[in-house]
Amino acid sequence: MRGRAFITAIGLAGTVLAAPGVAAADPAPCTWAVSKVAVPDGYEPTFTRVRGTDSHGNYAGISLRMSANTDDLIIWTGGVPRVVHELRHLLWLSMAGQNSSGTVLVSGRIVAEERWAVATYSSSGVITEYAAPDGYRLSAATAINERGDVLASGERISDGQEVGILWSTIAVAPQIVDTSAGTPQDLDDDGTVLLRGREGKPGALWRSGKVTLLADEGKPTYVQALRGGKAVGYQVDGTWPESQALLWDRDGAVRHVEDGGTAFAINANGLITGERSTMVGRASVWRDTTFLGELPYITDIPYISELVVVGDDNDLFGDAGYYGPLRWTCA
């Protein structure tokens, strides 16, 4: 079936981008509009998720192929979905991100070879598979950045120790990321790796082998995303659903996000998405730590979750559960 677009809108503060060397003006008013995302014929909105955008109006995600109980990669161009059949050899396919060149990062199981594979799919249809360094094997793709660096999780074959593996476009060989401070979570455009802490610890930033711990306020904390030297996440503040959204800088110092309950994603311009006040609050947006406003909902959709994609063009994508994926655009 193909989704129908239902549009609502609300005025909030938007973004004005300045030319290089020119001071940015104050954010100008804009209008956020929400719509349902169309899905390919034969696929269901309920099992469709948008997982990345090229920040030029195109985006990508996954949808369940009912006949095989596995996900296919879906590319939307101008809002029109297309199934990427070239990657159907990857069972249990997952998507980890998309950069502004349109390159999509995926991983999946090659059953005949009894291994997990990590690969990119370019806007021109070129598939590039990434090989683990000698002595290691891959587990899953994690993130791709603007210059095309790729981050994945893996393990050392000799003892099963978890590691991160980073293929950098400016390095001659893959780099092994030490995961003693946390598991690979995200990748910044300068190659900095965000490590998500274990057992409620915030985690750390990894830069070329140097680890910077994220400030810890002593509460269970869950870091989510990294962009432009800023990491976002949230901490559980007492009993469920009480929580506080957090923002860390590149030195690991932390600030509270104004009236933020959660923070799930951030773009290069500091636009943050999350839930207001608590873990079950209204889906909202912030500029760094400053609250901008709540996002509009579609009348028949009462709840939004997984607002985890924020494009540099301010396009936002989230999941409305049984209702399928939603898109917010800022005019």
Secondary structure, DSSP 8 states (H G I E B T S, - for coil): -------EEEEEE------TTS------EEEEEEEE----TT--GGGEEEEEE-SSS-EEEEEEETTTTEEEEEEEETTEEEE-GGGTTSEEEEEEEE-TT--EEEEEEEGGGTEEEEEEE-TTS-EEEE---TTEEEEEEEEE-TT--EEEEEEETTT--EEEEEE-TTSSS-EEE--TT-EEEEE-TTS-EEEE-STT--EEEEETTEEEE----SS-EEEEEEETTEEEEEEE-SSTTBEEEEEE-TTS-EEE-TTBS---EE-TT-EEEEEBSBTTS-EEEEETTEEEEE----TT----EEEEEE-TT--EEEE-GGG-EEEEEE-
